[in-house]
Amino acid sequence: MLLGQGVLIVVAIAWTASRGSVPWIIWIGALFGIVSLWSASLILRVDAKGVRLGRSVSVPWTSIREVAFHGPGVVAADPAIGLRLRPEAPLPDGMKSIVHDPSNPDNIPEPLRASVRNLDHEKLTAAVREFGGGVPLVRSA
């Protein structure tokens, strides 16, 4: 969906440019639009290094205690995942702070949660098994 919007923007810019000169402000606006669409396109990545949520929060497997899956309708309209960290885990890259509640260790802070439209649970399970080194994927309510 986002890629399609980006393509439409590029086509519109090219068509406008072919019709005459385009004010520089339109080019700058289009560039910002394309960059924001590209930034929003990465929501979740699971690989050998760990789990990346969005473009900013990256958590290595050695810091993850559990990967929690929330099905649609449980937490949000879209499926979501969350990361529960080990107590001794350092602050993940891209985070400035974490609030840890000792009375509720299963609480997942907002920066460690992501709603993922069209999340394929089977692919997520396979990726966590392949790369996670024994980190469990749990269904959470």
Residue frames as qw, qx, qy, qz and C-alpha x, y, z in Angstrom:
[[0.000, 0.885, 0.465, 0.000, 0.00, 0.00, 0.00],
 [0.269, -0.845, 0.095, 0.451, 2.67, 2.51, 0.99],
 [0.440, -0.192, 0.595, 0.645, 4.85, 1.56, -1.97],
 [0.280, 0.590, 0.670, 0.353, 1.90, 2.12, -4.29],
 [0.075, -0.953, -0.238, 0.171, 1.36, 5.59, -2.85],
 [0.398, -0.620, 0.353, 0.577, 5.05, 6.37, -3.37],
 [0.416, 0.151, 0.689, 0.574, 4.85, 5.26, -7.00],
 [0.149, 0.816, 0.537, 0.156, 1.79, 7.46, -7.56],
 [0.228, -0.895, 0.005, 0.384, 3.64, 10.46, -6.12],
 [0.421, -0.364, 0.542, 0.630, 6.63, 9.86, -8.40],
 [0.335, 0.435, 0.707, 0.446, 4.38, 9.47, -11.46],
 [0.015, 0.922, 0.382, -0.053, 2.50, 12.67, -10.57],
 [0.312, -0.770, 0.216, 0.513, 5.78, 14.56, -10.17],
 [0.424, -0.094, 0.659, 0.614, 7.16, 13.23, -13.46],
 [0.248, 0.656, 0.648, 0.296, 3.95, 14.13, -15.30],
 [0.105, -0.951, -0.194, 0.216, 3.90, 17.63, -13.79],
 [0.401, -0.594, 0.380, 0.584, 7.57, 18.16, -14.61],
 [0.422, 0.168, 0.691, 0.562, 7.01, 17.16, -18.23],
 [0.144, 0.814, 0.542, 0.152, 4.27, 19.82, -18.55],
 [0.121, 0.870, -0.067, 0.473, 6.54, 22.70, -17.59],
 [0.286, 0.369, -0.619, 0.632, 8.68, 23.90, -14.74],
 [0.634, -0.568, -0.524, -0.035, 7.71, 22.88, -11.22],
 [0.200, -0.846, 0.254, -0.423, 8.25, 25.21, -8.27],
 [0.358, 0.376, -0.775, 0.360, 11.01, 23.99, -5.97],
 [0.438, -0.248, 0.546, -0.670, 8.61, 23.79, -3.01],
 [0.904, 0.102, -0.056, -0.412, 6.67, 21.01, -4.75],
 [0.696, 0.375, -0.594, 0.147, 9.89, 19.03, -5.26],
 [0.019, 0.361, -0.711, 0.603, 10.80, 19.40, -1.57],
 [0.679, -0.105, 0.322, -0.651, 7.28, 18.39, -0.48],
 [0.902, 0.225, -0.280, -0.238, 7.39, 15.35, -2.75],
 [0.479, 0.410, -0.701, 0.333, 10.79, 14.35, -1.41],
 [0.270, -0.277, 0.639, -0.665, 9.56, 14.56, 2.19],
 [0.826, 0.041, 0.092, -0.555, 6.49, 12.52, 1.25],
 [0.820, 0.313, -0.477, -0.039, 8.56, 9.79, -0.37],
 [0.245, 0.383, -0.737, 0.500, 10.98, 9.63, 2.58],
 [0.487, -0.195, 0.505, -0.685, 8.11, 9.40, 5.08],
 [0.904, 0.136, -0.112, -0.391, 6.48, 6.61, 3.08],
 [0.663, 0.368, -0.623, 0.192, 9.79, 4.74, 3.00],
 [0.032, -0.362, 0.685, -0.632, 10.26, 5.23, 6.76],
 [0.677, -0.089, 0.340, -0.647, 6.79, 3.93, 7.52],
 [0.802, 0.258, -0.441, -0.310, 7.32, 0.86, 5.34],
 [0.511, 0.173, -0.786, 0.302, 9.52, -0.95, 7.88],
 [0.630, -0.566, 0.024, -0.531, 7.46, -1.97, 10.88],
 [0.821, -0.407, 0.386, -0.105, 9.03, -5.27, 11.90],
 [0.611, 0.546, -0.572, -0.013, 12.20, -7.17, 11.06],
 [0.826, -0.428, 0.357, -0.089, 13.25, -10.47, 12.62],
 [0.713, 0.568, -0.401, 0.085, 16.72, -11.71, 11.67],
 [0.813, -0.008, -0.436, 0.386, 19.92, -13.18, 13.09],
 [0.217, 0.358, -0.336, 0.844, 20.79, -9.93, 14.88],
 [0.047, 0.266, 0.693, -0.669, 17.49, -9.66, 16.74],
 [0.141, 0.712, 0.683, 0.087, 14.18, -7.87, 16.35],
 [0.140, -0.040, 0.061, 0.987, 13.76, -4.40, 14.93],
 [0.099, 0.720, 0.665, -0.174, 10.54, -2.47, 15.56],
 [0.212, 0.961, 0.099, -0.146, 10.14, 0.41, 13.16],
 [0.635, 0.638, -0.199, 0.387, 13.31, 2.12, 12.01],
 [0.052, -0.780, 0.382, -0.493, 14.58, 3.08, 15.45],
 [0.647, -0.492, 0.487, -0.320, 14.26, 0.34, 18.10],
 [0.719, 0.348, -0.600, -0.044, 16.58, -2.62, 17.66],
 [0.674, -0.524, 0.422, -0.304, 16.83, -5.39, 20.28],
 [0.316, 0.428, -0.843, -0.079, 19.42, -8.19, 20.12],
 [0.783, -0.188, -0.548, -0.229, 18.33, -11.76, 20.86],
 [0.499, 0.016, -0.666, 0.554, 20.49, -11.83, 23.98],
 [0.115, -0.079, 0.344, -0.928, 18.22, -9.16, 25.53],
 [0.618, -0.130, -0.290, -0.719, 14.87, -10.75, 24.65],
 [0.349, -0.117, 0.837, -0.404, 13.09, -12.99, 27.19],
 [0.430, 0.418, 0.799, -0.046, 9.92, -13.54, 25.11],
 [0.121, -0.016, -0.433, -0.893, 8.32, -12.41, 21.89],
 [0.300, 0.378, 0.723, -0.495, 4.62, -11.87, 22.63],
 [0.045, -0.195, -0.670, -0.715, 2.01, -12.14, 19.88],
 [0.314, 0.373, 0.511, -0.708, -1.36, -10.40, 20.23],
 [0.256, 0.352, 0.801, 0.411, -3.95, -11.52, 17.71],
 [0.122, -0.316, -0.270, -0.901, -6.41, -9.14, 16.11],
 [0.556, -0.564, -0.384, -0.475, -9.12, -8.00, 18.47],
 [0.721, -0.380, -0.443, 0.374, -7.06, -8.74, 21.58],
 [0.393, -0.459, -0.118, 0.788, -5.04, -5.52, 21.86],
 [0.146, 0.486, -0.199, -0.839, -5.77, -3.73, 18.62],
 [0.760, 0.475, 0.091, -0.434, -7.60, -4.13, 15.33],
 [0.662, 0.564, -0.494, -0.014, -4.39, -5.45, 13.73],
 [0.915, -0.216, -0.229, 0.251, -2.15, -8.20, 15.06],
 [0.052, -0.911, 0.328, -0.245, 0.68, -6.93, 17.22],
 [0.836, -0.013, -0.413, 0.361, 3.93, -8.14, 18.69],
 [0.304, -0.896, 0.208, -0.248, 5.76, -7.08, 21.78],
 [0.651, 0.327, -0.578, 0.369, 9.14, -7.85, 23.30],
 [0.685, -0.722, 0.014, -0.094, 9.66, -8.79, 26.92],
 [0.380, 0.701, -0.525, 0.299, 13.24, -8.16, 27.95],
 [0.753, -0.164, -0.528, 0.358, 15.46, -10.07, 30.33],
 [0.431, -0.871, -0.190, 0.137, 15.93, -8.29, 33.69],
 [0.569, -0.528, 0.235, 0.585, 19.65, -7.76, 33.05],
 [0.571, 0.536, 0.420, 0.458, 19.19, -6.54, 29.46],
 [0.255, -0.264, 0.018, 0.930, 20.80, -3.22, 28.52],
 [0.362, 0.650, 0.228, -0.628, 18.70, -0.41, 27.09],
 [0.687, 0.384, 0.543, 0.293, 17.92, -1.33, 23.46],
 [0.273, -0.061, 0.326, 0.903, 19.27, 0.80, 20.62],
 [0.108, -0.417, -0.503, -0.749, 16.87, 3.58, 19.74],
 [0.492, -0.712, -0.488, -0.113, 15.33, 3.87, 23.22],
 [0.068, 0.652, -0.316, 0.686, 15.99, 6.63, 25.71],
 [0.279, -0.273, 0.699, -0.600, 14.40, 4.92, 28.71],
 [0.515, -0.215, -0.786, -0.265, 12.27, 1.97, 29.79],
 [0.507, -0.406, 0.343, -0.679, 9.76, 1.87, 32.58],
 [0.497, 0.025, -0.868, 0.014, 9.97, -1.48, 34.35],
 [0.619, -0.451, 0.138, -0.628, 7.30, -2.41, 36.87],
 [0.072, 0.296, -0.930, 0.205, 8.62, -5.17, 39.18],
 [0.498, 0.126, 0.666, -0.541, 5.06, -5.99, 40.23],
 [0.765, 0.520, 0.268, -0.268, 4.11, -6.62, 36.58],
 [0.370, -0.477, 0.620, 0.501, 7.15, -8.05, 34.75],
 [0.469, 0.321, 0.757, 0.322, 5.02, -9.12, 31.77],
 [0.230, 0.886, 0.212, -0.343, 4.03, -5.55, 30.94],
 [0.644, 0.234, 0.352, 0.638, 5.46, -4.48, 27.57],
 [0.094, -0.614, -0.060, 0.782, 6.46, -0.80, 27.28],
 [0.536, 0.751, 0.197, -0.331, 5.05, 1.09, 24.30],
 [0.225, 0.754, -0.522, -0.329, 8.37, 1.37, 22.37],
 [0.162, -0.276, 0.943, 0.093, 8.68, -2.43, 22.49],
 [0.517, 0.419, 0.714, -0.220, 5.27, -3.01, 20.85],
 [0.109, 0.276, -0.488, -0.821, 4.26, -2.81, 17.21],
 [0.676, 0.417, 0.459, -0.399, 0.94, -3.23, 15.48],
 [0.129, -0.313, 0.750, 0.568, 1.57, -5.05, 12.21],
 [0.704, 0.375, 0.074, -0.599, -1.11, -5.10, 9.55],
 [0.870, 0.360, -0.272, -0.200, -1.36, -8.44, 7.74],
 [0.215, -0.605, 0.754, -0.139, 1.11, -10.11, 10.11],
 [0.821, 0.132, -0.518, -0.200, 1.72, -13.70, 9.09],
 [0.679, -0.591, 0.353, -0.255, 1.85, -15.62, 12.38],
 [0.979, 0.050, 0.135, 0.142, 3.41, -18.69, 10.73],
 [0.598, 0.614, -0.168, 0.487, 6.26, -16.66, 9.21],
 [0.240, -0.783, 0.335, -0.466, 6.81, -14.89, 12.52],
 [0.880, -0.372, 0.268, -0.122, 6.94, -18.24, 14.33],
 [0.910, 0.280, 0.023, 0.304, 9.41, -19.64, 11.78],
 [0.334, 0.747, -0.241, 0.522, 11.66, -16.55, 12.02],
 [0.476, -0.708, 0.358, -0.380, 11.71, -16.61, 15.83],
 [0.962, -0.167, 0.216, 0.023, 12.52, -20.34, 15.79],
 [0.797, 0.470, -0.037, 0.377, 15.25, -19.91, 13.19],
 [0.338, 0.636, -0.240, 0.651, 17.00, -16.88, 14.64],
 [0.472, -0.743, 0.043, -0.472, 15.85, -16.63, 18.27],
 [0.345, 0.364, -0.774, 0.386, 18.09, -19.28, 19.81],
 [0.343, -0.287, -0.851, 0.274, 15.33, -20.65, 22.03],
 [0.169, 0.081, 0.259, -0.948, 13.48, -17.39, 22.73],
 [0.199, 0.414, 0.886, -0.055, 9.81, -18.39, 23.02],
 [0.215, -0.188, -0.329, -0.900, 6.98, -16.87, 21.02],
 [0.018, 0.330, 0.842, -0.427, 3.96, -16.67, 23.33],
 [0.138, -0.596, -0.533, -0.585, 0.37, -15.68, 22.70],
 [0.163, -0.127, -0.495, 0.844, -0.50, -12.85, 25.02],
 [0.058, -0.725, -0.677, -0.111, -3.85, -11.46, 26.11]]
